[in-house]
Amino acid sequence: MVVRMRHTKSQTASRRSHHALTAPKFTVDAKTGSAHLRHRVDMSTGMYKGRKVIDVVAKVAKKQKKA
């Protein structure tokens, strides 16, 4: 048999104080002005930290060829 202790309203509220949702943080690219999530590749340009890591044009062409 499990006996559970009761919690006061203040204990419950203190626990729930960490459950708040936060809006995602966006970064605006200085060169193109497009917004993207922080620490993620900008999918409109394929750039991350000033380097081109994804060839967006080739990716779109591959998708069209597949369809």
FINUNU-810490 format. One record per atom (N, C-alpha, C, O): x, y, z; residue number from 1; atom name. Coordinates in steps of 0.2 Angstrom, whole numbers. Each point is the difference from the previous one (the first is absolute). Example, Ala and Ser with C-alpha at 12.3 -4.5 7.8 and 13.67 -1.06 7.14 Angstrom:
2
+-------+-------+-------+------+------+
:     X :     Y :     Z : kemi : rofi :
+-------+-------+-------+------+------+
:    66 :   -28 :    39 :    1 :    N :
:    -4 :     6 :     0 :    1 :   CA :
:     4 :     6 :     0 :    1 :    C :
:     5 :    -1 :     3 :    1 :    O :
:    -7 :     6 :    -7 :    2 :    N :
:     4 :     6 :     1 :    2 :   CA :
:    -4 :     5 :     3 :    2 :    C :
:     3 :     6 :     1 :    2 :    O :
+-------+-------+-------+------+------+
***
This chain:
67
+-------+-------+-------+------+------+
:     X :     Y :     Z : kemi : rofi :
+-------+-------+-------+------+------+
:     4 :    -6 :     0 :    1 :    N :
:    -4 :     6 :     0 :    1 :   CA :
:     4 :     6 :     0 :    1 :    C :
:     5 :     1 :     4 :    1 :    O :
:    -6 :     4 :    -8 :    2 :    N :
:     4 :     6 :    -1 :    2 :   CA :
:    -4 :     6 :     3 :    2 :    C :
:    -6 :     1 :    -1 :    2 :    O :
:     9 :     2 :     6 :    3 :    N :
:    -3 :     6 :     3 :    3 :   CA :
:     3 :     6 :    -3 :    3 :    C :
:     7 :     1 :     0 :    3 :    O :
:   -11 :     3 :    -2 :    4 :    N :
:     3 :     6 :    -4 :    4 :   CA :
:    -2 :     6 :     5 :    4 :    C :
:    -5 :     1 :     3 :    4 :    O :
:    10 :     4 :    -3 :    5 :    N :
:     0 :     6 :     4 :    5 :   CA :
:    -4 :     5 :    -4 :    5 :    C :
:     1 :     0 :    -6 :    5 :    O :
:    -5 :     4 :    10 :    6 :    N :
:    -3 :     6 :    -4 :    6 :   CA :
:     5 :     5 :    -1 :    6 :    C :
:     4 :     1 :     4 :    6 :    O :
:    -6 :     3 :    -9 :    7 :    N :
:     4 :     6 :    -1 :    7 :   CA :
:    -4 :     7 :     0 :    7 :    C :
:    -6 :     0 :    -1 :    7 :    O :
:     9 :     5 :     4 :    8 :    N :
:    -3 :     6 :     0 :    8 :   CA :
:    -1 :     3 :    -6 :    8 :    C :
:     4 :    -2 :    -5 :    8 :    O :
:    -8 :     8 :     4 :    9 :    N :
:     0 :     3 :    -6 :    9 :   CA :
:     6 :     4 :    -2 :    9 :    C :
:     2 :     0 :    -6 :    9 :    O :
:     2 :     2 :    11 :   10 :    N :
:     6 :     3 :    -1 :   10 :   CA :
:     6 :    -5 :    -3 :   10 :    C :
:     4 :     2 :    -4 :   10 :    O :
:    -4 :    -8 :     6 :   11 :    N :
:     4 :    -5 :    -2 :   11 :   CA :
:    -1 :    -2 :    -7 :   11 :    C :
:     4 :     0 :    -5 :   11 :    O :
:   -11 :     0 :     3 :   12 :    N :
:    -2 :    -2 :    -7 :   12 :   CA :
:     2 :     6 :    -4 :   12 :    C :
:     2 :    -1 :    -6 :   12 :    O :
:    -3 :     7 :     8 :   13 :    N :
:     1 :     6 :    -4 :   13 :   CA :
:     8 :     1 :    -2 :   13 :    C :
:     2 :     1 :    -5 :   13 :    O :
:     2 :    -3 :    11 :   14 :    N :
:     7 :     0 :    -1 :   14 :   CA :
:     2 :    -5 :    -5 :   14 :    C :
:     5 :     2 :    -4 :   14 :    O :
:    -8 :    -8 :     4 :   15 :    N :
:     2 :    -5 :    -5 :   15 :   CA :
:    -2 :     2 :    -7 :   15 :    C :
:     4 :     0 :    -5 :   15 :    O :
:   -10 :     3 :     4 :   16 :    N :
:    -2 :     2 :    -6 :   16 :   CA :
:     3 :     7 :    -3 :   16 :    C :
:    -1 :     1 :    -6 :   16 :    O :
:     5 :     2 :    10 :   17 :    N :
:     3 :     6 :    -2 :   17 :   CA :
:     5 :    -1 :    -6 :   17 :    C :
:     1 :     5 :    -4 :   17 :    O :
:     1 :   -11 :     3 :   18 :    N :
:     5 :    -1 :    -5 :   18 :   CA :
:    -3 :    -3 :    -6 :   18 :    C :
:     4 :    -2 :    -5 :   18 :    O :
:   -11 :     1 :     5 :   19 :    N :
:    -3 :    -2 :    -6 :   19 :   CA :
:    -2 :     5 :    -5 :   19 :    C :
:    -3 :    -2 :    -5 :   19 :    O :
:     5 :     8 :     5 :   20 :    N :
:    -2 :     5 :    -4 :   20 :   CA :
:     4 :    -1 :    -7 :   20 :    C :
:     5 :    -2 :     0 :   20 :    O :
:    -9 :     3 :    -5 :   21 :    N :
:     3 :     0 :    -7 :   21 :   CA :
:     3 :     6 :    -2 :   21 :    C :
:    -2 :     6 :     2 :   21 :    O :
:     7 :    -7 :    -6 :   22 :    N :
:     4 :     6 :    -3 :   22 :   CA :
:     0 :     0 :    -7 :   22 :    C :
:     0 :    -5 :    -3 :   22 :    O :
:     0 :    11 :     0 :   23 :    N :
:     0 :     1 :    -7 :   23 :   CA :
:     7 :    -2 :    -3 :   23 :    C :
:     5 :     1 :     3 :   23 :    O :
:    -5 :    -4 :    -9 :   24 :    N :
:     7 :    -2 :    -3 :   24 :   CA :
:     4 :     7 :    -2 :   24 :    C :
:    -3 :     5 :    -2 :   24 :    O :
:     9 :    -6 :     3 :   25 :    N :
:     4 :     6 :    -1 :   25 :   CA :
:     3 :     0 :    -8 :   25 :    C :
:     2 :    -5 :    -2 :   25 :    O :
:    -3 :    11 :    -1 :   26 :    N :
:     1 :     0 :    -7 :   26 :   CA :
:     6 :     5 :    -1 :   26 :    C :
:     1 :     4 :     4 :   26 :    O :
:     3 :    -6 :    -9 :   27 :    N :
:     6 :     4 :    -2 :   27 :   CA :
:    -1 :     3 :    -7 :   27 :    C :
:    -2 :    -4 :    -4 :   27 :    O :
:     3 :    10 :     3 :   28 :    N :
:     0 :     3 :    -7 :   28 :   CA :
:     7 :     0 :    -3 :   28 :    C :
:     5 :     3 :     3 :   28 :    O :
:    -5 :    -6 :    -9 :   29 :    N :
:     7 :     0 :    -3 :   29 :   CA :
:     2 :     7 :    -3 :   29 :    C :
:    -5 :     3 :    -3 :   29 :    O :
:    11 :    -1 :     4 :   30 :    N :
:     2 :     6 :    -1 :   30 :   CA :
:     0 :     2 :    -8 :   30 :    C :
:    -1 :     5 :    -2 :   30 :    O :
:     3 :   -11 :    -2 :   31 :    N :
:     1 :     1 :    -7 :   31 :   CA :
:    -7 :     0 :    -3 :   31 :    C :
:    -1 :     4 :    -5 :   31 :    O :
:    -3 :    -9 :     6 :   32 :    N :
:    -6 :    -1 :    -4 :   32 :   CA :
:    -6 :     3 :     4 :   32 :    C :
:    -5 :     1 :    -3 :   32 :    O :
:     5 :     0 :     9 :   33 :    N :
:    -6 :     2 :     4 :   33 :   CA :
:    -5 :    -5 :     2 :   33 :    C :
:    -5 :     2 :     2 :   33 :    O :
:     6 :    -8 :    -4 :   34 :    N :
:    -4 :    -6 :     2 :   34 :   CA :
:     0 :    -2 :     7 :   34 :    C :
:     6 :     0 :     3 :   34 :    O :
:   -11 :    -2 :     0 :   35 :    N :
:     0 :    -2 :     7 :   35 :   CA :
:     0 :    -7 :     0 :   35 :    C :
:    -3 :    -4 :    -4 :   35 :    O :
:     7 :     1 :     9 :   36 :    N :
:     1 :    -7 :     1 :   36 :   CA :
:     1 :    -1 :     8 :   36 :    C :
:     1 :     4 :     3 :   36 :    O :
:    -3 :   -11 :    -1 :   37 :    N :
:     1 :    -2 :     6 :   37 :   CA :
:     8 :     1 :     2 :   37 :    C :
:     4 :    -2 :    -4 :   37 :    O :
:    -3 :     3 :    10 :   38 :    N :
:     7 :     1 :     2 :   38 :   CA :
:     4 :    -7 :     0 :   38 :    C :
:    -4 :    -5 :     2 :   38 :    O :
:    10 :     4 :    -3 :   39 :    N :
:     4 :    -6 :    -1 :   39 :   CA :
:    -3 :    -5 :    -4 :   39 :    C :
:     0 :    -6 :     0 :   39 :    O :
:    -4 :     8 :    -6 :   40 :    N :
:    -2 :    -4 :    -5 :   40 :   CA :
:     2 :     3 :    -7 :   40 :    C :
:     1 :     6 :     0 :   40 :    O :
:    -1 :   -10 :    -5 :   41 :    N :
:     1 :     2 :    -7 :   41 :   CA :
:    -6 :     4 :    -2 :   41 :    C :
:    -5 :    -1 :     1 :   41 :    O :
:     7 :     7 :    -5 :   42 :    N :
:    -5 :     4 :    -3 :   42 :   CA :
:    -2 :    -4 :    -6 :   42 :    C :
:     4 :     0 :    -5 :   42 :    O :
:   -10 :    -3 :     4 :   43 :    N :
:    -2 :    -4 :    -5 :   43 :   CA :
:    -1 :     4 :    -7 :   43 :    C :
:    -1 :    -3 :    -5 :   43 :    O :
:     0 :    10 :     6 :   44 :    N :
:    -1 :     4 :    -6 :   44 :   CA :
:     7 :     1 :    -4 :   44 :    C :
:     0 :     1 :    -6 :   44 :    O :
:     5 :    -1 :    10 :   45 :    N :
:     7 :     1 :    -3 :   45 :   CA :
:     5 :    -6 :     0 :   45 :    C :
:     4 :     0 :    -3 :   45 :    O :
:    -6 :    -4 :     8 :   46 :    N :
:     5 :    -6 :     1 :   46 :   CA :
:     6 :     2 :     4 :   46 :    C :
:     5 :    -4 :     0 :   46 :    O :
:    -5 :    10 :     3 :   47 :    N :
:     6 :     2 :     4 :   47 :   CA :
:    -1 :    -1 :     8 :   47 :    C :
:    -5 :     0 :     2 :   47 :    O :
:    11 :    -2 :     1 :   48 :    N :
:     1 :     0 :     7 :   48 :   CA :
:     6 :     2 :     2 :   48 :    C :
:     6 :    -2 :    -2 :   48 :    O :
:    -6 :     7 :     7 :   49 :    N :
:     7 :     3 :     2 :   49 :   CA :
:     4 :     3 :    -6 :   49 :    C :
:     6 :    -1 :     1 :   49 :    O :
:    -9 :     4 :    -6 :   50 :    N :
:     4 :     3 :    -5 :   50 :   CA :
:     2 :    -5 :    -5 :   50 :    C :
:     4 :     2 :    -5 :   50 :    O :
:    -6 :    -8 :     5 :   51 :    N :
:     3 :    -5 :    -5 :   51 :   CA :
:    -6 :    -3 :    -3 :   51 :    C :
:    -6 :    -1 :     3 :   51 :    O :
:     6 :    -1 :    -9 :   52 :    N :
:    -5 :    -4 :    -4 :   52 :   CA :
:     1 :    -7 :     1 :   52 :    C :
:     4 :    -3 :    -1 :   52 :    O :
:   -10 :     0 :     5 :   53 :    N :
:     1 :    -7 :     2 :   53 :   CA :
:    -5 :    -4 :    -4 :   53 :    C :
:     0 :    -6 :     0 :   53 :    O :
:    -5 :     9 :    -3 :   54 :    N :
:    -5 :    -3 :    -4 :   54 :   CA :
:    -1 :     3 :    -7 :   54 :    C :
:    -1 :     7 :     0 :   54 :    O :
:     1 :   -10 :    -5 :   55 :    N :
:    -1 :     3 :    -7 :   55 :   CA :
:    -8 :    -1 :    -1 :   55 :    C :
:    -3 :    -5 :    -2 :   55 :    O :
:     0 :    11 :     3 :   56 :    N :
:    -7 :     0 :     0 :   56 :   CA :
:    -3 :    -1 :    -7 :   56 :    C :
:    -5 :    -3 :    -1 :   56 :    O :
:     8 :     6 :    -4 :   57 :    N :
:    -2 :    -1 :    -7 :   57 :   CA :
:     0 :    -7 :    -2 :   57 :    C :
:    -4 :    -2 :    -3 :   57 :    O :
:    10 :    -2 :     5 :   58 :    N :
:     0 :    -7 :    -2 :   58 :   CA :
:    -5 :    -4 :     4 :   58 :    C :
:    -3 :    -5 :    -3 :   58 :    O :
:     1 :     7 :     9 :   59 :    N :
:    -5 :    -3 :     4 :   59 :   CA :
:    -7 :     0 :    -3 :   59 :    C :
:    -4 :    -4 :    -1 :   59 :    O :
:     3 :    10 :    -2 :   60 :    N :
:    -7 :     2 :    -3 :   60 :   CA :
:     0 :    -4 :    -7 :   60 :    C :
:    -5 :    -3 :    -1 :   60 :    O :
:    10 :     3 :    -2 :   61 :    N :
:     0 :    -3 :    -7 :   61 :   CA :
:    -1 :    -8 :     1 :   61 :    C :
:    -3 :    -3 :    -4 :   61 :    O :
:     6 :     0 :     9 :   62 :    N :
:     0 :    -7 :     2 :   62 :   CA :
:    -8 :    -2 :     1 :   62 :    C :
:    -2 :    -5 :    -2 :   62 :    O :
:    -1 :    10 :     6 :   63 :    N :
:    -7 :    -1 :     2 :   63 :   CA :
:    -4 :     0 :    -6 :   63 :    C :
:    -5 :    -4 :     0 :   63 :    O :
:     6 :     9 :    -4 :   64 :    N :
:    -4 :     0 :    -6 :   64 :   CA :
:     1 :    -6 :    -5 :   64 :    C :
:    -5 :    -2 :    -3 :   64 :    O :
:    11 :     0 :     3 :   65 :    N :
:     1 :    -6 :    -5 :   65 :   CA :
:    -3 :    -6 :     3 :   65 :    C :
:    -3 :    -4 :    -4 :   65 :    O :
:     3 :     3 :    11 :   66 :    N :
:    -4 :    -5 :     3 :   66 :   CA :
:    -7 :     0 :    -1 :   66 :    C :
:    -3 :    -6 :    -1 :   66 :    O :
:     0 :    12 :     1 :   67 :    N :
:    -7 :     0 :    -1 :   67 :   CA :
:    -2 :     0 :    -7 :   67 :    C :
:    -6 :     0 :    -2 :   67 :    O :
+-------+-------+-------+------+------+
***
